[in-house]
Amino acid sequence: MDTDNVHPDATPPTDWRKLAHKVLKPLASLQLTVVLFALSMVLVFFGTVAMMSAGLWTVVDQYFRSAIVWIPFDLIRKFGTVFFDLPKDGSPWPFAFPFPGGWTLGAAMLANLVAAHLVRFKLTWKRSGVILLHAGVILLMIGELVTGLYAVESTMSLKIGEKSNFLDVTREFEIAIVDPSDKDHDTTTVVPMRFFQKPGTVQHESLPFDLEVVAYWPNTSSEEFLTRPEGEFVFGIPQGRWYRFAEKAEGAGVDTESRSDAPSVIVRALDKQTGKDLGKHFLSLWFYPNFERNKRFLAFAERTVTVGGKTYWLMLRHKRVFRDYTIELQKFEHGKYPGTEIARDFASTVIVRDQAGGDGREVRIWMNNPLRLGDDSLYQHQFFPGDTGTVLQVVENRGRLIPYISCILVTLGMLVHFGFRLSGFLNKPKAVAA
């Protein structure tokens, strides 16, 4: 061995495993685990209280699918009105405080669990059950992340004999400006919801006119009248009834009878060249035929704007996404228990065609028996008045199999772990009496 070039004071190279252990040890501490669980319980508590005045999905997005949330102090007052007899008509408490959101706490828990395995647990057969169990938990957390980022819920509404290749995204909306002048097809330009949720002017070269957003209502109430009532936002339908619309608070997540919110937007059309006022328009999801509280029953007249010799239709609708398949409704069945009006089952018989067209294939969709098309799962959801059509709920979830795999791993891990424990107990030497 050549030792001529070795300095007598040289130190041996740092062991990377010891360095990693030193770095990971604080992250793997049980104290951190307890703190994270406590913070999670606090977040769930305030998220639940927040549903007293906010919608379920609003709370999910703000509290559990976010990095940080500002929690109003007023939630403490609201909790007190239920359990400690504080006056319900008291003044709201001001200010809010920051708190780690669900994604932050979830990421910290995941890091804590992985670090604990790297620092404390050894890879042995006897520990394989615990490792499988924790792997299932980790996979479940990853599955929630995938679902939160990529899962989309939509609906497809069809009358008997109709076919469609687009979905209405449940929680996203858009303003559609339709040019119906071509006899073969309509030309549609859409404004995404992020542009009209607050006052301002929407300008784009593809729009035939500018849109000034006057007001946005997250939810809208409707009142039905037999004769035209007083009020600003009053509209009639051909059946001879009138409806008056007004702004309404978002449906509370704890309301057992809550129904889908119906947003509305008040806009003013402006000439792109001169800025001339082309009229103020009230656009509401109530007017959209596919809205689940309309279901082709409320036939309101189109909102129109005329500019440059062309007449355009304006509507507020669910965001549309198009698919490479077409669904045609052949038949809808609504079974009832004999002698009652109680629903027994619902079923839709549809023809499924791909982009190439052709004869397609016939499929029956009924309760808890969805149709799978790629990442889409089509469920029987609702139906039109008089059983004239169906509403299919379409769930796109790339991670839909992750929870099943996670549950299998957790179950297998528990069986293996308790199997080793049971084996050790049965093979334990028994004391022999003297």
N, C-alpha and C positions, 0 to 999 in steps of 0.2 A: 504493500500500500504506500502510495506517495504522500508524505505528510509535509513536504517542503513548503507548500503554499497555504497551510492551515494556520491561522493566527491563534495564539494560545488563549486570547481573551474572547474569541468568537462565541456567541450564544447559539444554541440549537434552534432550528426553525420552529415557529409557533404552531402548536397543534390546533388545526382548524376546528376539530371537534370540541376541544375545550372552549375555544372562543365562541362557537355557536351555542354551546350549552350555557355559557355565561350571558349571552345576549337573550336567549330564549327563556331562561329561568324566570325572570319577572313576568313575562307574558304568559307563562304556564301556571302561575300561582293560583291556588284555590281561593285566596282572598279576592283576586280579580274576578274569578268565576261568580262568587257570591255577589260582588258589586254589580256585575253585568246583569245577573238575574233580578236583582233588586231594581235596577234602573228600568229593566224591561217591564216589570210589574207596574212601576209608576207610569210608564208610557201607555200601557194597556188601560190603566185606570183613567188617565186624562183623555185618551182617545174615546173611551166608552162614554164619559161625561160629555165630550164634545158632540156626540151624536144626538144629544138632546135638542140641538139647534142647527146642526149641519147634516148633510146627506151622508149616507154610508160610504159612497165612493170618494166623496170629498175628504172624509176623515182618513180613509185608507191611503189616499195619495199624500195628504199633508203630514200624517203622523207615522205611518208604517212603511211607506214606500218613498222615503225621503232621507237625506243625510242629516238634516237638522230641522227642528220645528220650533216655532215661537208659540208657547203655550200661554193663553190669556189667563191672568189672575182671576178673571170673572168666572172661570170654570169652577174654582173653589166655592164661590158664592152660589153657583147653580147647584153644586152638590149639596151645599148646606140647606138649600130650599127644600130638598127632598128628604133628607135624613135628620136635619137639626132644626126644622121649623123656622128657618130664616124667611123673611117676607119675600114673596115671589115678585112683588112689584118694586123691589128695591133698585137703587141706581146701580148700573153695571160698574164693576171695579175696573179701574184703568190699568194700563201697562201689561206687558207680557214678558216672559223670561225664556231664554233659549234652552233647548233640551236636545240630546242626541236622538235622531229619528231611527226608524226601524232598520234601515239599511246600515247605518253606522253601528248600532248595537249588534245586528246580525253578523256583520263583518268582524267585529271585535270578538264575539263568541266563537266564530269559526276559527279565528287566529288563536284564541285561547285553547280550544280543543286540539288543534293540530300541534301547537307548541307543547301541550301536556303529553301527547303521545311521543313526540321527539325527545322530550327531556326525561319523563318518568317511566314510560311503559316500554317493556322489552318485547321483542318479536319472538314469542315462544308459542308452542301449541296450546299451552294452558291459557294464554292470553288471547287466543284467536277469536273466542266468542266476544270479548269486549271490543276487540279491534273491528270485527264485523258490525257490531251494534253501533259503534261510533261512526263507522263508515256510512251506515244507513242514515244517521242523523246529519252528517255532513252533506250527503247527497240530497236530503230533504231540504236543507237550507239553500243549496245551490238551485234546486228545483223552484223554490219560491222566488229566487232572483230571476231565473229565466222566465217564469210566469209573469212577474211584475214588469219585466222589460218588453216581452214579446207577445204575451197572450192578448188576443183581441176578441171581444164578443160583438156579434152582429146579428142581424135578422134578415130573413128573406120573406117578403110578403107576396102571396100569389092568390089570385082568384082562380076558380076552376077553369081550365083551358088556357091560362096564361103561362108564359115561360119567361125566365129571367136569368141573366148572367152577372148580376151585381148584388152586393150586400149593403145593408144600411148599418154602419158602425154605431153601436148603441150610445156611446158616450162622447162622440165627436160630431160636430155640426159644421155646416158650410152654407154660405149664400150662393145660390145658383142663378146665373143670368143666362137665360136661354133665348137663342135666336131661332125662331121656328119658321123662317122665311123659305127655307129649302123644303120642297115637298117630300124629298127622300129621307132626310135626316135632320135632326136638330143640332145646332152648334151651341155648346154650353161652356161657359167660363165660370169657375168657382172661386170664392173667396174663403180661405180657411178661417176657422173660428178665432184663432189668435189675433186676427186683424180687426174683429168687430166686438170684442169683449170689453172695450173701453172707448169712450168718445174720441173721435179723430176723423181724418179723411183718408180713404183708401184710394190710391192712385196706381194704375198700372197700364202699360201700353196695350195689353190684351183686353182691357175693359172698354166697352163702348161709351161709358160715361164714368165719372168719378162718383164715389159713394161717401157721403158724410154720415158718420155714425152719431146719431143723436143720443141714444140710450140703449143699453142692453139689459134685459131681464133674465136672470138665471131660471126663473120659473114664472108661470102665468096661470091665473085662474080663469075659468069661463063660467058665465051664467047664461042659462037658456031662457028665452022669452017668446011668447006667441005673437006679440006686437013689438014694433021697433022701440027699444028703450032709449032713455037719454044717456049721453056719454060720448066720449071721443072715439074709443076703439070698439065700434059696433059693426058687425057684419052679418049678412043673412045667407041662408042656403035655400036651394030650390024647393025644399019641403015646406017652406013658409015659416020657418023659425028663425029667430034672431039670437045672436050670441054677443055678449059684452065681455071684453077681456080686460084684465087688470094685473098689475105686478103682484107677485106673491113670493113669500119667503121660500127658500129651498126646502124641500121635504126633509124632515128630521130622520136620521138613521134609526131611531128607536120607535118610530111610529109604525105600529103593526099593520095599519091600513094605508101606508104610504104608497103612492103610485108614481110612475115615471114623471120627472120634471119636464115641463114644456117651456123651453127658453123662447124668448121673443127679442127682436131687435127693431128699433125704429131708425130708419135711414132716410136721407135726403139725396136724391139723384141730382148731379150737377153736370152741366155741359162741359166737356173737356176743354173746349176752346175758349168759351166766353165766361164760364162759371155760372151760367144762368141756372136758376132753380127749376128743375124739371118735376118737382113734386116730392112730398113727404109720404113715406110708405111704412106701414106696420106689417112686419113679416113675423110670422109665428110658426112654431112647429105644429100647432093645432091645425094649420092649413095643409100640412103635408099628408097626402093620402095614406102613406105607409106608417105614419106615427101610430103607435100601439093604442092610443086613446082616440084615434080617428078611425083607422081600419076601413077606409074607403066609404065611411058613412057620412062624414061632414064634407060636402062638396062645395067649398068656398071658391069664389071666382078668382082667376089669376090676378096677381098684382102686375101691372104693366107700366112700362116707360117707353115713350116714343121719342126718338132722336134720329136726325139724319134720314128721315123718311122710313125708318124701320121701327117696329114695335117689338119690345123685348119683354119676356116674363121674368119676374123676380120671385124667388121663393127661398125660405129658410128650410133646410132639410138635414137629415142625417148625412154624414160624410159617406160617399159611395166608394166602394172598392170593387173592381171587376175581377172575375174569375175566368179560368180557361175551361170551365164547364157550364152547361146550361141545364136548369131544372124546369120541367114542365109539370104542372099539377093536373093529374088526370081525375082524381076523386078524393073527396074528403069525407071521413066517417066520424060521426059523433054518437057513440053508444051511450045509452042511459039504462039505469036499472029499471026493470019492469014496474010500471005504475008510479014512477017518480020522475022528477026533473034532475036527479042527481047524476052527474056524469060518471060513466063507467070507464070509458077510454076514448082516446082521440087517435086518429090515424090518417096519414096522407099517402096516397099512392102517386108516385111521381115517375117521370121518364128522365133519365140522366143521359146527357150527351156531352161528348168532349168537343174540342175545337173543330174536329173534322166533320162533326154533324152525324149524319146517318140515322139509323133507326133508334139507337140508344138502347138502354136496358131499363126495365121496370123494377122499381124498388118500393117497398112499403115501409114507411117510417111511423112508428108509434111510440107510446110512452116508454121511456127507458130503453129504447131500441133505436139508436141513432144510425145514420148513414155516415160512413167514413170515406172521405175523399181527400187523400193526401194528408195535410196537417189540419184539415177542416173536419169537424164533427157536426152533423146536422141533426138537431133534435126537434121533435114535435113540441111546440111552445104554446101557441094560442090559435084562435080561429076568428073568422069574420062573423058579424051578425048574420043570423039565418043560415049558418053553415055554408056560406057561399065561397069561402076561401080559407087559407091557412097561413099561419105565421111560423116559420121555422127559425129556431135559434141556431146560429152558426158560431161555433167556438173554434178559433184558430189558436192552438197551443203547441208549440214545438217541443215543449218539455212535459207533455201530458203523461208520458210513461215513467218519468222520473219518480213521482211519489209511489208508484207501484213497486218499482225496483227497490226504492228506499225501505218500504215496509217489509219486503222479502228479506232484505239484508238484516233489518232490526230483528225480525222474527227468528231468522237463522242464527244470528248472533246470540240471542237469548237462549235458544235451544242448546247451542254448543256450550255456552258458558255454564248453564245449569246442568248440562250433561257431565261436564268435567267435575263440577261440584258433587253431583250425585255419585259419580264413579269413585271419587275420593272418599266419600262418606261410607260407601258400601265396602270398599277395600281397606278401611281403617281397621287395624288389629283390635280385636276385642279383648278386654281384660279377663283373665282366667281366675276364678275364685280359688283361694288357697285351700 
